[in-house]
Amino acid sequence: MNLAELKLKPYAKLAALGALGVSAGTFGLYVLIAFFTRSVPLGGIDGTHAVLTLISLAIPFALIIGAHLIYAKVLMEYSKEQD
């Protein structure tokens, strides 16, 4: 059995939906972190550290989300191709 004989097309749409789920989950995790690192008057970290935390986490989170969105697009296009 070689690679051309594998029937992967039925699973491409499911994999694309999984990639979209990872993107949504990553964004949700970022929002959760942003919620817990905000500056509040009764305690927590100060405003400067809160902004630094959000900026430093935004870059890797954005890269993960972007990569999964591109991968989902490629998989959706592959699942819609005609044999």
N, C-alpha and C positions, 0 to 999 in steps of 0.2 A: 504494500500500500504506500503510495507516495502522497505528497501534499496536495496534488491536484485532485485526488480521489476523495479527499475529506469533504464532508457536507457541512460547511460552516455558515452558509448563508442564513439558515433558519435561526441561528443564534445571534446573528449580527444585530438585529433590532433589540433583542434582550440586553446585549452587551452595551448598546448605545444608551438604553434607558438606565442601565447601571452606572454608566459614566455621568449621566445627568444627575442621578441620585447622589453620586459622590460630590458633584459640584454643589448641589443644594445643601448637603450635609456639611461641607467645608464652610460654605457661607454662613450657615446656622451656627457653627462652632465659633466663627469669627465674631458674629453678633453677640453670642453668649459671653465671649471673652471681653468684648467691648462693654457689655453691660456690667460685668463684675470689676472692671478696672477703671470705671469712671470715678471722678473725684466727688466725694460727698462730704458735707460739713462735719459729720460725726466721726469720721475716720477714713481709713483707706489710704491710697497713695495720693500724692498731690497732683495738681493739674498738669505740671510739666512731665512727670513720669507717666501719667496716663496717656498723654499725647505721644510720647516716645514709644510706649508699648504698642499703641494702635498703629503707628507708622511702621515700626519694625516688623510687626506681624502682618501688615497689609501686603507687603511685597511677596513673601512666600505663599500666602494664601491666594493672592491673585494669580500667581504662576500656576499653582495647582488647579485652580478653577479654570483658567484659560486652557491649560493643556487638556483637561477632561472635556471641555466643550468642543475643542477642535477634534478630539478623538471621537466624540459622539457624532459629530457632523460627518466624519469620514465613514463611520460604521453605518449611519443611516443611508448615506449615498450607496454604500456597498450592498446593503440589504434591498435597495430598490432597483439595482441593476438587473437587466434581463440576462438570462443564460445564453 
